[in-house]
Amino acid sequence: MGQTDLPAAAVRAMLGPTALLGVSVKTPQQAADAAAAGADYVGAGAVFPTGTKADASVIGLDGLRAVCAASSEGALGPMPVVAIGGVSAANAAQAVAAGAAGAAVVSDVFAAACATAAAQQLRRVVDDTLDSSGAR
């Protein structure tokens, strides 16, 4: 859910307790609010410039780090953070190193000659970075 969509608490009430609910955030406060409203994870970004949303302001790696730190230390317990916005196989390792549990990618995969190969490469980058950091 985006910040201008239905409130996360209302969506949680409609979906019930078993459905996964993700909320897009740009700040630690928005992540805390999402957790309090029942989100299971947050998508933080845009981390890098992206063409998929003309209004997406970039939070950069520092913004991602701040959301990840707040989400791991939150009063409601740790909540996974997924890096969104402009993530590609070329920069996904930076996003994971900043604390993201993964990445949600559109442009890099669909602009590739082979979407399957692009998605597999991205997965390898994320998995390898998570493994080398001991995050999983």
DAMO-V354238 format. One record per backbone hydrogen bond with DSSP energy under -0.5 kcal/mol. CO is the residue of the C=O (numbers start at 1). NH is the residue of the N-H. Records with the same first field share a line. If there is no record, write none. Layout:
CO=NH + NH
This chain:
1=24
2=5
7=11
8=12
9=13
10=14
11=15
12=16
21=40 + 41
23=43
25=45
27=31
28=32
29=33
30=34
31=35
32=36
33=37
34=39
35=38
40=80
41=23
42=44 + 82
43=25
44=84
46=59 + 60
53=56
55=57
59=63
60=64
61=65
62=66
63=67
64=68
65=69
66=70
67=71
68=72
69=73
71=79
74=77
80=42
81=101 + 102
82=44
83=104
84=46 + 47
85=48
88=91 + 92
91=94 + 95
92=96
93=97
94=98
95=100
96=99
102=83
103=105
104=85
106=109 + 110
107=111
109=112
114=118
115=119
116=120
117=121
118=122
119=123
120=124
121=125
122=126
123=127
124=128
125=129
126=130
127=131
128=132
129=133
130=134 + 135 + 136
131=134
